[in-house]
């Protein structure tokens, strides 16, 4: 198991590489938001919804992130692969008229899962990073997570992929909890 200083060094190195990756990207000619606007929008959204989660349901949010830390590999895999599989399945189901009736509510439900799962994933990442620095404050963890989401969202080309990876723990946890409640 890596030491705290090794984990902190790895996190700092990963964040230090992002500006170089962004600078190496070629412009595509498409109209896009400036990196600062993308940073503010994504980070602000995660901060706002995360603050609502922490204020309205602090015990649920703490337990959710504890569940993420119990088996992070499974939660991230379910968040990434499960989300994509559900989208592909719903699109294929939409090819039939009857399936279209199921697809529209299914996509709306998946959209809600992503809306809540993204700030939850940001909070989990922030809690992990603040835990490396021995800071035990949920609001600081949320702020750090929101900055990470904003930073990765501002990176051209690979920003969407990085944002999906940051959001995947929260989405995976919600999908796993939804499956468990359906089976009960």
Secondary structure, DSSP 8 states (H G I E B T S, - for coil): ---HHHHHHHHHHHHHHHHHHHHT----S-----HHHHHHHHHHHHHHHHHHHHHH-HHHHHHHHHHHHHSHHHHHHIIIIIHHHHHHHHHHHTTSHHHHHHHHHHHHHHHHHHHHHHHHHHHHHHHHHHHHTT---HHHHHHHHHHHHHHHHTSTTTHHHHHHHHHHHHHHHHHHHHHHHHH-
